[in-house]
Amino acid sequence: MIHLMIFLPLLGSLLLFAVPPRWREEVAGFFAALTLGIGLLIWRGGGSELFSVGWVPALGITYSVALDGVSLALALVTAFMSLVAVLYAARRVSNPGTMLSLVLAMETGLIGIFAARDLVLFYVFFEDALLPALLMLAIYGKPNRMRALVKFAAYTLFGSLLMLLSIIGVKYYGGSPTFALADLVRNPVTGTAQTWLYLGFLAAMAVKLPLWPMHAWLPDFHEQNHDSGVPDVMGTLYKVGGYGIFRFGVTLFPDASEALRPVLMGLAAFTALYAAWIAFRQTDWKRLLAYAGLSHMGFVGLGVFSLNETATIGAMYLLAFQNVYTGALFLSVGMLQERIGSLHTRVGGVMTQAGALGGLSMALWFASIAVPGLAGFIGEFSVLLGAYQVQPWITAVATLSAIAAATYALTAFQTTFWQGRPLGSVRVWDVRGTEWLVLGLPLAVAIFFGVYSAPALNLIQPAVRGVLATLGGQ
Amino acid sequence: MLQVPEVALAPMLPILIVLAGALASTVLGFSLPRRALTIINLVMLVLSGVSMVTLWNSGARAFGGSLQADNAALLLGLTILIGSAMTLLVSLDTAYRARVSFPEFDAMLMYSVTGTLIIAFSGDLITMLIGLEIMSLSSYVLATLQDSRRAEESGLKYFLLGAVGSAILIYGIALVYGGAGSLNYAAIAAQTATLTPGNVGILVGGALLLLAGFGFKVALAPFHQWTPDVYTGAPTSVSLFLSTVVKVAAFAGMLRVFSGALAAAPGWASTLQVLIAVTLVVGNAAALFQPNFKRMLAYSAVAHTGFLALGLLGTPEVGGAALGYYLLIYTLMTAAALAVVAALQRSEEGMTINDLRGLYYRHPAYAVALAVCLASLAGLPPFAGFFGKYLVFQAAFQNGYVWLSVLAALASVAALVYYLRPAMLMFMPDRTPAREYPHGERTPTTLTVALGVVGVTVLGILPNLWYGWVANPGVWGALAGR
């Protein structure tokens, strides 16, 4: 079952080249929906147990996968948003075969990242998700994509190769027989070696999170991507840094994470505030959203680095649902671009002609700036609540970014959707057809989990407790 | 009464079969067309491979251990044969366009392969030197065969620098003989364990000279200067041969000498790590700024020398296994990438990176294949280049060369940038007229490319298929013979 969920999208991606072009949308949608369905079945069955076989026995590399707790929640979100992305791409992108194929290929990499319980396997999926992202940018990007592409790849690889060395080091210095997480935990590395290895591991995760000063690739990546926002959805799903630190970083390097806690929390809080500040000055919707996402990721970092139970639960909650509403916002920006031909935030008056689009976008923005009753609130509030118990001052700094978020979001929304419509501008059509689904489904999810968080918390809470128990509890 | 000396023919069989191909090309060249010769040679390569497989685990040796067909030799020999076969397949299509379509080309190629196999099978320094010289001399000719100024220049450069390299190497052999009192790998290995202080100096000097000599052959900086010019100036099928087969053979020699005979000798490893560091920096930095794709691949070959040589710093069991795996992968991906260049280039100077723009929309299969090769060269999973890099990193890291591993990781980032640019340009839509040779896609070249791409993908997803063979520690523990 679990293997089906991981590799079904990839199978679909390859099959797309074999089916006749006019059936491609349907086939892609079928595979995306089937994957989500399997994910829901796994959820109903209470998650899937650890499955482990040797992959390269001579090197101690295993194929160990499990989907439970946090990883199941994130995998479900990934499958859900991939389906939404496929739905939208099928309608919006002209000749979408390649795009759909890349979306599905990336879905496999992403679900694999969350399912992997072996460090080398994790690395392999980690890089596998990179290739489709790069190709999407290369094939569908805007004129300056080459710079964005090289920047994105260089940052990512810089981190992940250092991580690879750390991976080799963790096994070697700990003396573990395999790279499987369970074995590595049983043979821990101690002392200064642990700190160095953690830093190598962090290098990759900080790029992916992204944490200041490793964030510079992010705005360019989103700005240069295709207008539809489909690649951006997949891009937001790619922010696995918080998860990686939670799943591998904290478990494998407990002493180092406690030693570095104040520094890292400070960096995360600074990232949150700094990104919100820059977002305020953006006039391009994609860049604005990119910086907004960066600010949210600062919160995720704050939560995970604090090693506090409440904060970590909040961080995982935020990580999961931030993907939903930020992804949907990217798609709504794509719709806006389709109608007015620009991504500028000072268009004005769109609301008068496209009320539903404006309303849906606003509701999603509310989720994003953590209005109570929507999913973002639970995440951000828990992070702040928990982090405050550990580092009150740093948390206070981060709290300021929540105010800043409201400012930049509402300002940009106001100048685009309200104000006067410029004279002589084209008539804008409203949301229609599948677009209702594309924006409505994520919003429904954001509202549902904002009001009734128990199903998600039931998944996240035990997993967080299990991981933090290795630290002796906080 | 004349007595026939007792010579074991079995371990020589793989070499003799290849030599027979070379002789056949020399003699039959007068009556048969070149294509027929190439096909004969391909069959010879396959036969040689079959004979190697039958020799597996036999531990056969000849001339009192001067030539040994142990498992290490067979694994490296198979890699060499695969690279040679890929060269021949590509030359079937491109030799005519490159103006090297005459029997001498095939003959020289097969003589060179003979030499490379002798290196891999060598059991003492003299055998190794003979193989190296056979390989080098034929390679000089191969690089010059094309009737063009650039080829002549590159061939001469190759010859002059290669001759200097050989001279240094021979001097190194002499000193090692002076220090250890023997030329046989096993005897040297036994001697280095119990050295008198007076001999250490001579032995270290010899080892360092050997290192410099090999440095020329595998293109370790600062002895790499000839590589970009020769790889660019020679016809692309020859560049393919030089950058894969010849390099594999030179590494086979290094494995035999440094991980085998001189494994316990002091001095060379600390020098080698400096050379590797320089190679990684110089090769990767230079490749970053190449506008010509073929030249970029030449520098990438230099950079890969640095990665490959990391394997020599590991213990023989770990490092040898890493190199055994990586060399095959390196051969597959480099040969496939250069095969695509050979098929699509307009002239033997290769193409510029900008010419690749939009290739995906004109030659989708070649573009995807080239992208896979570049991703593998860059070390991205799930392609086998990742495991190659991983293995050599691990080998060096576990033997205590942590800083060098970190440097290699950083160098890989630079590498990613220059592999990525062409790979991504191919997928960008483009409306300008095509700049490739229009009739490049032909069956044998496509077969080569497919072999490389399929190999790199399958061995990346299931590395155990090949690593399972090379990982046996017994293979590499006996590099110096018993």
Interface residues (C-beta under 8 A of the other chain):
Chain A: W55 V56 P57 A58 L59 V120 Y123 V124 E127 D128 L130 L131 L134 L135 L137 A138 I139 G141 R145 M146 L149 V150 A153 A154 L157 F158 L161 L162 L164 L165 I168 G169 Y172
Chain B: A321 A375 A378 G379 L380 P381 P382 F386 F387 Y390 L391 F393 Q394 F397 Q398 S405 V406 A409 L410 S412 V413 L416 V417 L420 R421 M424 L425 F427 M428 P429 P463 N464 Y467 G468 A471
